[in-house]
Amino acid sequence: MGRDVFRVSLTFLLAPLMLAAQDTTSLPFTISGYVTTSYTSSARAIGDTIIVGRAYDRRSNTFLINVANLTLERAAPTDRVAAGFRAEAWLGPQAALVKSAGLDLGPNTDIWQAYVVLNLPISGKDRYLQLKAGKIAALVGLEVGQETLNPNAAVGYQNLLVEPFTETGVELSARLGPRIDAELRLSNGWDQVVDVNSGKTVTARVGLAPDDKTLLALTGSLGPEQVLNNSSSRAAVDVVASRRIVSAANLVLQLDYGHEDVAGSKATWSAAGTWLTYDLAPSASLALRADYVNDQNGARTSGVLGFPANSGMAVRSFTATLNQKTWAHTLVRPELRFDRATLPVFDGSKAQVSYGMALSYVF
């Protein structure tokens, strides 16, 4: 296993160097990715090291190599019968937090996505069907795994506690025009490359763009997610609404609800988040996020991300991020965050303040 992990890691690390020595325009795929490093500090870190409730920025007072992302992709043309693929590798400590059951390439290596796309055009402009098969990023929520695409550097509680990272299975997606799309996915389950039971999870999403300033998305999923248990299904609903309120500002609202039978009783959770982004200049923007998760029975927070075992709690945060793109291909993000919980989970306190800086190079 150790040699296989080393070979995979070495291949992805050396691929950009090898490809740089030739004309990449002649390659049958594109190469992209990013490298992110960061520093975060919190006075309430446990043992002066672990920041409770955090993911990629969980180490206090430590300079981190978060992740080196390498993506190889051949986009399937949508105007004809065609095929494509996407393979996306993560190298670095960030990979350890998003691993799926049944895929272990070592503590600092993960295949974030790897899937094949088959495209079939249908009558009318901007109309097509696509079949995807493989390991694919989750359909829910505003925030995604590739943090350089998110408004804030550190992801919020909704992304970490009530959403899957990826799903492995098959998906039929339909683009039915410039203002409507839909996806139907059948997978092994939340973050499962190898199914932990014999059941499957169904996820459906509908996206609408009523006008040029508004986006709406409704996603629902249902399926058994517990090990060797097909009778206890997890149900979850996610709603995202985005509106450009003025030319320089965009407002997003996300709502989540879920429930699951756990140990013979019903566990429920709900969440809400809002983002406001404002363009200060062509190369700078401000992103504000407020999010809240109410884990009524402890199903999503107990013993997770440094939270102690609990029978129910609520957590919230407020985050302010300055996104600077002064240098080409580079994203500099100083960030200030305030967290609060209904239990004293932050090193004996119910609240913590942290600040940090993330630096990414995107290619």
N, C-alpha and C positions, 0 to 999 in steps of 0.2 A: 504493500500500500504506500509506504514512504517513497519508494522510487517513482511510482505512478504520479503521486502528488508533485514531486519535484519536476518530473517531465512536463506535466501540464503547466505548472507555474513558469518554468523556464521558457516554454513555447510561447505563452502569452506575453512574457516580458520581452523576449527577443524579437517577436513578430514585427513591431514597428520599426526596429532597426534594420531588419533584413529587407522589409518592404521599402524602406526609405532609399535603399541602394538601387532601386529600379523604378521605372516609370509606372506609378500606381494608377495612372489614367487608363492603362490597358488591362487592369485587373477586373475580374467579373464581379467585384463587390467593392463597397466603400469601407474605409477605415475611419473610425472616430473614437472619442472617449474623453476622459478627463482624469486629472490627478487632484486630490483634495487633501490639504493639511489643515490642522486647526489647533487652537489653544482655548481652553475654558477653565474658569475658576469659580468655585462656590465655597462660601464659608461654612456651609452645612454638609459638606461631603463626609461620608462615613469613613473613618480612619484617615481623613484628609486625602482620600483617593477616589472613592466611588461616589458619583453624583446620582442619587436615587431618582428613578423615573426617567432616566435619559438613555439614549441609544448610542448614536455615533459619537456624541460628545460626553460620554459617561465618565471620563477620567479627568479629575480636577488637577489643576496646576501641572499639566503635562502637555508637552508638544507632541502631537499625534500625526502619524501618517495614516489618515483615515482610509483612503482607498485609491487604487489605480484601476480605472475602468477602461477596458478595451473592447470595442464593439466592431464586429464584422457584419455587414449587411448587404444584401441584394434585394432592393425593394421590388416587389412584383408590380409591373405596369398595370394600371387599372382599366385601360381601354381595350384590352385584349386578353385572350387566354394566356396566362403566364404564371410562372412560379418564382418564389423568392425565399429568403431565409433571414434570420437574425440570430446571432450568437454573441452573448455579452458576458464577459468574465469580470469578476471583482477580485482584486488582490489587495490584502491589507486587513487590519483588525475589524473593519466594518463588515467584512464578509461573515464573520462568526455570528452576527446578530440576525441574519436573514436566512440562515440555512433551512432547507426543507428536509423533512423526514425521508431517509433513504438516499440522500446525496451528501457524502462527506469527503471532500477533497483536502481536508486538513483545516486547522483552525483559522487560517488567514486566506483561504481560497474558496470561491464559490462561482458556479455558473448561474448568474442572475436570471438570464433568459436564454433559451435555445429552442427555436421553433421554425417550422417550415410553413410557407404561405402558398396556397393555390388560389389564383384569381380567375373569376368568370364574369365578364361584363354582361350587363342586362340592358334592355332598351332604355334610351334616354340619357341625357347628359349627367355626369357625376353619379351614375348608378352602377353598382357592381356587387357581387357576392365574393366573399373570401372564406376559405377554410384554413384555419390555423391548427397546427398540431405540435405539441411539445410543452415546454415549461414557459409560461407567459405571465407577465406582471398582472396583478389584480386589477379588476375593472372599477373598483370603488374609490371614492374620495378624491380630493384635490391634490394632496401631496403624493409624490411618487418616490420610488427607490433612488432614482438618480437625483441627488439633492441639489445639483446645480440648476435643475428645472423648477425647483420649489421657490416660493416667495421668500421663505426664511431658511437660514442655514441649518438649524436644528429642527427636526420634525416634531410635530405636536403629539399630544396624548391620543387623539383620534386615530392617527396613522399607526401608532404603536400598540394600542390596546384593543381596538374594536374592528380592525381590518386585517385581512391576510396580506402577505407580501407578494406571493406568487401562487399560481395554481398550475398543475400539470394535467393536461388532457387535450380535448379538441374543442374548437370554437367555430361557430358559423357567424360571421358578421356580414351585415348588409348596409350598404350606403344607398339610400333610397332617394337621394337628391341632395342639394346643397344645404338643406336645413334639417335633415333627419337621418339618424343612423341607429342601428340596433345590433346587439350581440347576444348570442345564446351559447353558453359554455357548459360542458360536462367534464368534470375533473375528479381527481382522486380525493380532493379536499383542500382545505386551507393549508398551504405550505407542506404539501405532501408529494414528493416524487414517487415514493412507494406508498401505496395506500395502507393505512393502519387498520382498515376493516374492509369488509366486502361491499360496502355501499359506495355510492357516488354522490357528488355535490353538483347541483344545478344552479347556475348563475345566469341571470338575464339582466340586460341593461338597455335602456332607450335614451337617446340623446336628441334634444331639440334645440334649434336656434330660431326662435320666433322672429327676430330681427337681427340686424348687424351688431347690436350692442348687448344682446342677451343670449345666455346659454343655460340650458336646463338638462339635468341628467337624473334618472331614477334607476337604481340598481337593487335587485333582491337576490338572495341566495338561500338555499335550503339543502341540508344533507347531514349525514352522520359524521362527526369529526373526532369521536373518542376512540381510543385504542380497543380493538376487538369488541366494539359495541355498535351494532347497526340500528338499534331501536331508539336511541336518544339523538334526535336531530337538532342541529343548530339552525335557527332562522335569523336572518339579518336583512335590514332595509337601509339603504343609503340614498339621500337626496342632496344634490349639489345645484345651486343656482348662482350664476355669475352675471353681473351687470356693470357695464362701463357707464359710470354716472356722469363723468365729464371726460374730455379728451385725455386728461392726464391721470385719471383715477379710475380704479376698478374695485368693485366690492363683490365678495364671494361669501355665501352662506352654505354650510354643510350640516346636515342633521342625520343622526344614526340611531337605530333601535335594534336590539337583538335579544333573543332568549334561547335557553337550552336547558334540557333536563340533566341535572348533575347530581349524582348520588341520591337519586330518588326524589329530588325536589327541583322546582323550576327556578332557574337563575335568569335574571333580566338585567339589561344595561341600556343606557341611553347616552347620547353625546351630542354636543353642538359646538360648532366652530365658525368663526368669521374672520375674514382677511380683508384688509384695505391696503391697496398698493397705490402709490402716488409717484409719478415721474417728476423728480426735482430738476433734472437736466437730461440731455441726451445720453449721458454716461452715468447717471446716478438716479436711484429710486429708493423710496422708503416703503418698507413692508411691515404692517402691524397685524398681529394675530392674537386672538383671544379664543381659548378652547376650554371645554368642560366635559368631563366624563363622569357619569354617575353609575358606579358599579355596585348595584344594590346588594348583591349577595357574594361579592368577592370572586366571581368566576373569571374576571379578566385582569384583576390586579394582585390577587393573593400569591405571594412568592415570586412575583415577576418584576424584572428590572430593578431589583433591590428593595422593592416594597415587601414588608413583612407579611406573614400569613395573616389574613383577616377575613371576616365574614361580611364585609361590605364597607365601601368608602367612596368618597368623591374626590376628584383632583381637578385642578384648573390651572391655567397658566396664561400669562400675557407676555408677548415677545415683540420686540422692536428690532428691525434689521435694516441696516443701510447697505444697499447693493451698489457697488462701484465697479464700473467697467472702463476705467481710464486707460488701462493698458490692453492692447489687442489680445483677444482670446482669454483674458484673465478676469476673474471675478473675486473681488475683495469684499468681505462681509463682516464688519463689526456688529456685535449683537448683544442686547441686554434682555434678560428674562427674569420673570417673577413667577414662582410656583407656590401653590397653596393646596393643602389637603385637609380633610376633616379628621384625620388621625395624625399623630406626631411622628410621621414617617421620615422626615428629613433630619436625621441625626438627633432625634428627640424633639424636634420642632415641627410645627404645622406649616411652616413657610420657609422658603429659601430664595435668595437672590443670586444670580450668576451672570457673568459677563464673559465674552469670548470673541474670537476672531477666526474666520475660516478663509482660506486662500485656495482658489481653484484655477487650474489652467485647463481650458477646454480646447480640444483639437478635432 
